[in-house]
Amino acid sequence: MTDETPSFEARLKCDAQAVESLLATLLGPVPLENEIARPAVLLDAMRHGVLNGGKRLRPFLVAESTALLHGDAGAALRVGAALECVHCYSLVHDDLPAMDDDELRRGQPTVHIAFDEATAILAGDSLLTYAFDIIAAPETPLSDRQKTGLVLALARASGHGGMAGGQALDLAAERTAPDEAGIVTLQAMKTGALIRFACEAGAIIADASVDDRRRLRAFGDKIGLAFQLADDLLDLTADAKAMGKATGKDAARGKGTLVALHGQSWAERELERLVAEAEGLLAPYGARSTILAETARFIANRRS
């Protein structure tokens, strides 16, 4: 036996495995109560879009923000799985020819390549819908009030005022490059909204104070900006093998990014600033926030 706390990397890997296992179970072939059937090809496409590795960073943020405030770990795991369904649906749809037209995701063929476009659309539709099923289901050990709060927050983060709206702005940016404020808004919606929800969800699951919820929401805003800034840097500097997807596409399409506007050195300094501000928001929690602080640094310094 050992009393040593698992390292950040070990914790991230362990949580990813737990989420992967739950998702595999949730996406099993047996219909749930009041479902009629689960068509095999559609289910295979959903599983292809979800069970393909990945760091599972968003569910990890749900788990760690919940742990910070002493919430229910089982509820956090299910909410994290629901959030991952929304994230994966967005990737399946973003990869479509009408959107970003990508053929590779996490080193594997995208869903519309492995299956077909219609099946990819339906797989994404099904994953988005299933996310809210997972939260609302009796197996999620939360009150109806907490479930309603999570459904509302996730809907706002996912829809036209959040992630989907951000994708619309991203497509528009291919025609008319946005100014700096427009880029920040686009990125806060397309990428940041789900990361912000992941952090705020912990406070809802833990039934924490309004102040805790605001603080974790603000933390999510900071690391969401850092995530996209690091992603833009990687799009500029990393190769496709390391990323598991095509790189350099934003520059090729003439899309404006903060890195393109200000340069690599500025972006690296900005990442340091965002991480410092994120850590400052966690200061009232003391040593309990160590893992979340390490997550902020991991996001800023990631290489894939």
Salt bridges, closest charged atoms under 4 A:
GLU20 OE1 - ARG56 NH2 2.46
GLU35 OE1 - ARG38 NE 2.77
GLU64 OE2 - ARG11 NE 2.87
GLU84 OE2 - ARG56 NH1 2.77
GLU84 OE2 - ARG106 NH2 3.87
ASP95 OD1 - ARG105 NH2 2.76
ASP100 OD2 - LYS190 NZ 3.97
ASP100 OD1 - ARG253 NH1 3.63
ASP102 OD1 - LYS249 NZ 2.63
ASP125 OD1 - HIS93 NE2 3.86
ASP170 OD2 - LYS190 NZ 2.87
ASP170 OD2 - LYS255 NZ 2.78
GLU174 OE2 - ARG253 NH1 2.92
GLU174 OE2 - LYS255 NZ 3.61
GLU180 OE2 - HIS262 NE2 3.07
GLU200 OE2 - ARG213 NE 2.53
GLU200 OE1 - ARG217 NH1 2.74
ASP207 OD2 - ARG145 NH2 2.99
ASP221 OD1 - ARG196 NH1 3.87
ASP231 OD1 - ARG302 NH2 3.18
GLU270 OE2 - ARG273 NH2 2.46
GLU277 OE1 - LYS222 NZ 2.65
GLU277 OE2 - ARG273 NH1 2.52
GLU279 OE2 - ARG297 NH1 2.21
